[in-house]
Amino acid sequence: MIARASEDAVRDILPIVDDLERALAADPGDGAGSFHQGVQMIYRQMLDILARRGLEPIEAIGHDFDPNIHEAVAYEPAAGRREGEIIGELRKGYRIGDRLVRPSMVRVAQEVH
C-alpha cells in the first residue's frame, strides 16, 4: 500500500518534470543564462529525488515499439529505419522497478513504400 502511494505521488510530480524539460529545451535568449541555469538546477534536483524513490526513465528512441511500455501517437514513414522502430519521443515514460508508472509517448517508423 505504501509503494502504491509513493508511485501515485511520483506520477503526480511527473508533469512538473515535463514542464522543466520543455523550459530547458527552449532557447534562453540573450541575458537569460542565469535563469536557464536555475531551471537546470531545479530539474536535476527533481530527477535526483525521484531516482532515490526508484524512478527510472524508459529508453525509447532506437528501440522497438512495445505496447506494454510505449504509447504510439504517430506512425511515420522513415527511410533507413526498421518497421516498428521508435523514431521520436514526445513524452518520457518511467517505471519503478518492474512497475510501469507512465508509458512513453512515441512516434514509430513505418515501412516506406
Z-matrix of the N, CA and C atoms (Angstrom, degrees):
N
C 1 1.444
C 2 1.534 1 110.37
N 3 1.344 2 116.01 1 -39.42
C 4 1.457 3 120.44 2 178.23
C 5 1.525 4 110.35 3 -65.83
N 6 1.329 5 116.14 4 -41.04
C 7 1.464 6 120.03 5 178.67
C 8 1.521 7 110.59 6 -61.76
N 9 1.318 8 118.43 7 -40.29
C 10 1.465 9 122.50 8 179.27
C 11 1.524 10 110.65 9 -65.42
N 12 1.324 11 117.75 10 -40.72
C 13 1.464 12 121.47 11 178.90
C 14 1.523 13 110.31 12 -65.35
N 15 1.330 14 116.65 13 -40.81
C 16 1.456 15 121.10 14 177.95
C 17 1.529 16 110.31 15 -63.60
N 18 1.318 17 116.02 16 -42.87
C 19 1.465 18 121.51 17 178.56
C 20 1.528 19 110.66 18 -62.08
N 21 1.317 20 117.61 19 -41.68
C 22 1.468 21 121.66 20 177.77
C 23 1.526 22 111.18 21 -63.23
N 24 1.334 23 117.26 22 -40.55
C 25 1.467 24 121.26 23 178.97
C 26 1.531 25 110.28 24 -64.54
N 27 1.325 26 116.61 25 -43.32
C 28 1.463 27 120.94 26 177.85
C 29 1.524 28 109.52 27 -61.60
N 30 1.318 29 117.73 28 -44.31
C 31 1.464 30 122.17 29 179.31
C 32 1.534 31 110.93 30 -58.90
N 33 1.330 32 117.25 31 -37.45
C 34 1.466 33 121.36 32 178.82
C 35 1.526 34 112.07 33 -68.67
N 36 1.328 35 117.62 34 -28.08
C 37 1.462 36 122.20 35 -178.11
C 38 1.530 37 112.18 36 -83.70
N 39 1.323 38 118.35 37 -23.86
C 40 1.464 39 120.94 38 -174.81
C 41 1.530 40 114.14 39 -57.29
N 42 1.343 41 121.79 40 -36.54
C 43 1.469 42 118.80 41 176.19
C 44 1.529 43 113.14 42 -60.43
N 45 1.325 44 117.78 43 -30.05
C 46 1.465 45 120.74 44 176.18
C 47 1.528 46 109.61 45 -68.04
N 48 1.319 47 117.00 46 -41.27
C 49 1.457 48 121.51 47 176.53
C 50 1.530 49 109.32 48 -60.81
N 51 1.342 50 117.35 49 -43.38
C 52 1.465 51 121.11 50 177.77
C 53 1.525 52 111.21 51 -58.48
N 54 1.329 53 117.07 52 -44.78
C 55 1.466 54 121.35 53 -179.90
C 56 1.525 55 111.31 54 -64.38
N 57 1.314 56 117.21 55 -39.59
C 58 1.464 57 120.39 56 176.96
C 59 1.527 58 110.62 57 -63.52
N 60 1.332 59 117.69 58 -40.82
C 61 1.465 60 121.04 59 177.91
C 62 1.523 61 110.67 60 -62.61
N 63 1.330 62 117.29 61 -41.51
C 64 1.466 63 120.29 62 178.13
C 65 1.529 64 110.86 63 -65.26
N 66 1.315 65 117.16 64 -40.30
C 67 1.466 66 120.98 65 178.51
C 68 1.526 67 110.43 66 -62.85
N 69 1.314 68 117.08 67 -39.88
C 70 1.459 69 120.72 68 -179.52
C 71 1.519 70 112.08 69 -72.25
N 72 1.332 71 117.44 70 -28.54
C 73 1.461 72 121.18 71 179.45
C 74 1.527 73 111.83 72 -76.21
N 75 1.331 74 117.47 73 -21.54
C 76 1.463 75 121.31 74 -179.55
C 77 1.524 76 109.66 75 -72.69
N 78 1.321 77 115.64 76 150.67
C 79 1.461 78 122.05 77 177.58
C 80 1.524 79 108.68 78 -68.73
N 81 1.342 80 118.23 79 120.49
C 82 1.462 81 119.48 80 -177.50
C 83 1.520 82 113.71 81 -68.74
N 84 1.334 83 117.92 82 -18.66
C 85 1.461 84 120.35 83 -179.98
C 86 1.512 85 111.83 84 70.01
N 87 1.309 86 115.64 85 177.19
C 88 1.465 87 121.48 86 -179.00
C 89 1.523 88 110.57 87 -71.02
N 90 1.305 89 115.84 88 135.95
C 91 1.454 90 121.13 89 175.19
C 92 1.514 91 115.30 90 78.57
N 93 1.321 92 118.23 91 1.98
C 94 1.463 93 119.95 92 -177.85
C 95 1.525 94 111.55 93 -106.31
N 96 1.323 95 117.50 94 13.95
C 97 1.462 96 121.00 95 -176.53
C 98 1.510 97 113.95 96 -60.39
N 99 1.339 98 117.64 97 -42.63
C 100 1.461 99 119.32 98 -178.56
C 101 1.520 100 111.30 99 -69.44
N 102 1.329 101 116.97 100 -34.86
C 103 1.468 102 120.47 101 175.79
C 104 1.525 103 109.76 102 -63.30
N 105 1.320 104 116.37 103 -44.33
C 106 1.463 105 122.16 104 179.54
C 107 1.520 106 110.29 105 -61.45
N 108 1.334 107 116.97 106 -41.35
C 109 1.462 108 120.71 107 178.32
C 110 1.528 109 111.20 108 -64.80
N 111 1.329 110 116.92 109 -37.15
C 112 1.464 111 120.51 110 177.32
C 113 1.512 112 111.91 111 -64.33
N 114 1.326 113 116.42 112 -43.00
C 115 1.467 114 120.51 113 177.66
C 116 1.524 115 109.53 114 -63.52
N 117 1.341 116 117.31 115 -40.08
C 118 1.466 117 121.75 116 178.76
C 119 1.530 118 110.71 117 -61.10
N 120 1.323 119 117.54 118 -41.09
C 121 1.468 120 121.04 119 178.87
C 122 1.529 121 110.90 120 -65.17
N 123 1.315 122 117.44 121 -43.63
C 124 1.466 123 121.49 122 178.63
C 125 1.523 124 109.88 123 -61.74
N 126 1.318 125 116.28 124 -44.39
C 127 1.468 126 121.93 125 179.65
C 128 1.528 127 110.73 126 -59.42
N 129 1.332 128 117.33 127 -47.46
C 130 1.470 129 120.61 128 179.91
C 131 1.523 130 111.34 129 -63.16
N 132 1.326 131 117.14 130 -40.51
C 133 1.466 132 120.33 131 178.50
C 134 1.526 133 110.77 132 -63.62
N 135 1.323 134 116.28 133 -42.48
C 136 1.468 135 120.48 134 179.54
C 137 1.529 136 110.05 135 -62.07
N 138 1.334 137 117.36 136 -44.90
C 139 1.464 138 120.16 137 179.33
C 140 1.524 139 111.47 138 -65.07
N 141 1.331 140 117.37 139 -37.49
C 142 1.468 141 120.28 140 177.80
C 143 1.527 142 110.88 141 -63.03
N 144 1.318 143 117.33 142 -44.46
C 145 1.470 144 121.71 143 178.85
C 146 1.522 145 110.35 144 -60.70
N 147 1.332 146 116.33 145 -46.30
C 148 1.466 147 120.26 146 -178.90
C 149 1.524 148 111.28 147 -66.94
N 150 1.326 149 117.66 148 -37.24
C 151 1.472 150 120.85 149 177.84
C 152 1.526 151 110.80 150 -63.84
N 153 1.332 152 116.55 151 -38.37
C 154 1.475 153 119.18 152 177.25
C 155 1.515 154 111.16 153 -64.70
N 156 1.311 155 117.30 154 -23.31
C 157 1.469 156 121.68 155 176.97
C 158 1.526 157 111.44 156 -87.72
N 159 1.348 158 116.37 157 3.04
C 160 1.464 159 121.05 158 176.19
C 161 1.510 160 115.09 159 95.96
N 162 1.320 161 118.66 160 4.65
C 163 1.459 162 121.46 161 -178.49
C 164 1.519 163 110.68 162 -73.96
N 165 1.335 164 115.72 163 132.45
C 166 1.466 165 122.07 164 178.45
C 167 1.513 166 108.72 165 -130.10
N 168 1.357 167 117.96 166 136.20
C 169 1.459 168 119.54 167 175.82
C 170 1.528 169 110.04 168 -72.08
N 171 1.309 170 116.07 169 150.92
C 172 1.460 171 121.97 170 175.69
C 173 1.525 172 107.48 171 -93.16
N 174 1.319 173 116.81 172 123.75
C 175 1.459 174 120.86 173 176.36
C 176 1.524 175 108.03 174 -72.10
N 177 1.326 176 117.23 175 131.97
C 178 1.456 177 119.70 176 -174.96
C 179 1.525 178 112.99 177 -125.65
N 180 1.313 179 118.05 178 -56.89
C 181 1.462 180 121.45 179 -172.47
C 182 1.528 181 110.41 180 -59.82
N 183 1.348 182 114.51 181 128.51
C 184 1.456 183 121.26 182 -179.28
C 185 1.516 184 113.75 183 90.54
N 186 1.317 185 117.46 184 -12.93
C 187 1.459 186 121.73 185 178.16
C 188 1.527 187 109.99 186 -91.87
N 189 1.322 188 116.38 187 164.72
C 190 1.463 189 121.25 188 175.95
C 191 1.521 190 109.97 189 -77.02
N 192 1.313 191 115.42 190 143.37
C 193 1.462 192 121.62 191 178.03
C 194 1.522 193 109.54 192 -61.00
N 195 1.317 194 116.10 193 132.20
C 196 1.461 195 123.32 194 177.10
C 197 1.527 196 106.93 195 -130.87
N 198 1.328 197 117.86 196 110.34
C 199 1.464 198 119.84 197 -176.68
C 200 1.524 199 114.12 198 -63.27
N 201 1.321 200 117.32 199 -11.60
C 202 1.465 201 120.59 200 177.54
C 203 1.525 202 112.56 201 -76.88
N 204 1.344 203 116.80 202 -23.71
C 205 1.461 204 120.24 203 -177.80
C 206 1.529 205 113.76 204 -130.39
N 207 1.332 206 116.68 205 -6.72
C 208 1.464 207 120.99 206 -179.08
C 209 1.526 208 109.93 207 -123.15
N 210 1.316 209 115.50 208 148.21
C 211 1.460 210 122.44 209 173.44
C 212 1.526 211 106.86 210 -118.20
N 213 1.339 212 116.82 211 112.34
C 214 1.466 213 120.88 212 -179.06
C 215 1.524 214 109.30 213 -78.91
N 216 1.332 215 115.63 214 124.39
C 217 1.460 216 119.88 215 177.75
C 218 1.520 217 110.96 216 -109.09
N 219 1.340 218 117.05 217 -11.19
C 220 1.457 219 120.95 218 177.58
C 221 1.522 220 109.45 219 -158.31
N 222 1.323 221 114.47 220 143.70
C 223 1.458 222 122.41 221 171.43
C 224 1.509 223 105.70 222 -116.91
N 225 1.343 224 116.58 223 126.48
C 226 1.452 225 120.76 224 -174.14
C 227 1.520 226 110.90 225 -131.90
N 228 1.355 227 116.83 226 140.36
C 229 1.460 228 118.70 227 172.28
C 230 1.527 229 108.98 228 -62.13
N 231 1.317 230 116.52 229 134.29
C 232 1.462 231 120.40 230 -177.70
C 233 1.523 232 109.33 231 -144.88
N 234 1.323 233 115.68 232 101.57
C 235 1.462 234 120.86 233 178.95
C 236 1.518 235 109.45 234 -62.99
N 237 1.311 236 116.10 235 139.05
C 238 1.451 237 121.17 236 177.62
C 239 1.523 238 114.06 237 81.15
N 240 1.297 239 117.29 238 2.52
C 241 1.472 240 121.49 239 177.63
C 242 1.515 241 108.42 240 -115.48
N 243 1.304 242 116.59 241 148.63
C 244 1.463 243 120.02 242 179.62
C 245 1.528 244 110.51 243 -80.47
N 246 1.291 245 115.60 244 151.85
C 247 1.469 246 122.55 245 177.86
C 248 1.530 247 109.08 246 -56.95
N 249 1.331 248 116.73 247 128.24
C 250 1.453 249 121.42 248 177.68
C 251 1.518 250 115.03 249 87.84
N 252 1.333 251 117.18 250 -0.56
C 253 1.463 252 120.40 251 178.03
C 254 1.528 253 109.43 252 -76.32
N 255 1.298 254 116.77 253 138.92
C 256 1.466 255 121.01 254 178.53
C 257 1.520 256 107.99 255 -79.41
N 258 1.345 257 115.63 256 123.51
C 259 1.460 258 121.12 257 -175.89
C 260 1.527 259 112.53 258 -110.66
N 261 1.306 260 117.48 259 -8.01
C 262 1.460 261 120.10 260 178.16
C 263 1.514 262 110.88 261 -161.14
N 264 1.310 263 114.70 262 152.36
C 265 1.462 264 120.55 263 -179.44
C 266 1.526 265 108.26 264 -125.82
N 267 1.322 266 116.20 265 120.21
C 268 1.456 267 120.50 266 179.92
C 269 1.520 268 111.90 267 -90.69
N 270 1.322 269 116.54 268 -27.91
C 271 1.458 270 121.57 269 177.85
C 272 1.521 271 107.62 270 -152.47
N 273 1.318 272 116.17 271 131.51
C 274 1.465 273 120.48 272 -179.50
C 275 1.516 274 111.14 273 -67.10
N 276 1.309 275 114.04 274 146.36
C 277 1.448 276 121.09 275 172.91
C 278 1.512 277 109.42 276 -103.57
N 279 1.320 278 115.42 277 157.77
C 280 1.467 279 120.21 278 -177.67
C 281 1.520 280 110.24 279 -140.80
N 282 1.345 281 113.67 280 156.75
C 283 1.456 282 121.22 281 174.29
C 284 1.522 283 108.92 282 -141.17
N 285 1.313 284 113.84 283 157.44
C 286 1.460 285 121.12 284 170.67
C 287 1.519 286 104.74 285 -119.99
N 288 1.318 287 115.25 286 111.65
C 289 1.456 288 119.51 287 -174.25
C 290 1.517 289 109.36 288 62.74
N 291 1.327 290 116.86 289 -126.20
C 292 1.462 291 120.19 290 178.14
C 293 1.529 292 112.32 291 -98.07
N 294 1.333 293 117.13 292 6.72
C 295 1.464 294 121.38 293 -179.29
C 296 1.524 295 110.56 294 -95.70
N 297 1.319 296 116.58 295 128.01
C 298 1.453 297 122.16 296 177.50
C 299 1.519 298 109.23 297 -75.44
N 300 1.333 299 116.56 298 125.43
C 301 1.459 300 121.73 299 176.70
C 302 1.525 301 108.76 300 -92.53
N 303 1.362 302 115.50 301 -43.82
C 304 1.453 303 120.74 302 179.37
C 305 1.520 304 107.96 303 -156.44
N 306 1.354 305 117.84 304 131.69
C 307 1.462 306 119.15 305 178.40
C 308 1.529 307 111.23 306 -73.14
N 309 1.324 308 115.77 307 154.90
C 310 1.460 309 121.25 308 173.72
C 311 1.524 310 108.77 309 -75.89
N 312 1.322 311 117.06 310 135.84
C 313 1.462 312 121.59 311 172.87
C 314 1.522 313 106.72 312 -91.75
N 315 1.340 314 116.61 313 119.73
C 316 1.458 315 120.24 314 -169.06
C 317 1.527 316 113.17 315 -133.12
N 318 1.356 317 113.35 316 160.59
C 319 1.467 318 122.30 317 169.04
C 320 1.518 319 106.34 318 -104.54
N 321 1.341 320 116.03 319 136.29
C 322 1.456 321 121.34 320 -172.97
C 323 1.528 322 110.11 321 -119.39
N 324 1.338 323 116.25 322 139.05
C 325 1.470 324 121.58 323 -179.74
C 326 1.514 325 110.69 324 -73.62
N 327 1.332 326 113.22 325 140.28
C 328 1.464 327 121.77 326 171.98
C 329 1.517 328 107.53 327 -112.37
N 330 1.295 329 114.90 328 154.45
C 331 1.458 330 119.82 329 176.74
C 332 1.530 331 109.19 330 -64.52
N 333 1.339 332 115.69 331 135.96
C 334 1.459 333 120.43 332 179.32
C 335 1.527 334 107.20 333 -86.15
N 336 1.328 335 116.09 334 127.87
C 337 1.476 336 120.68 335 -179.45
C 338 1.508 337 111.09 336 -98.00
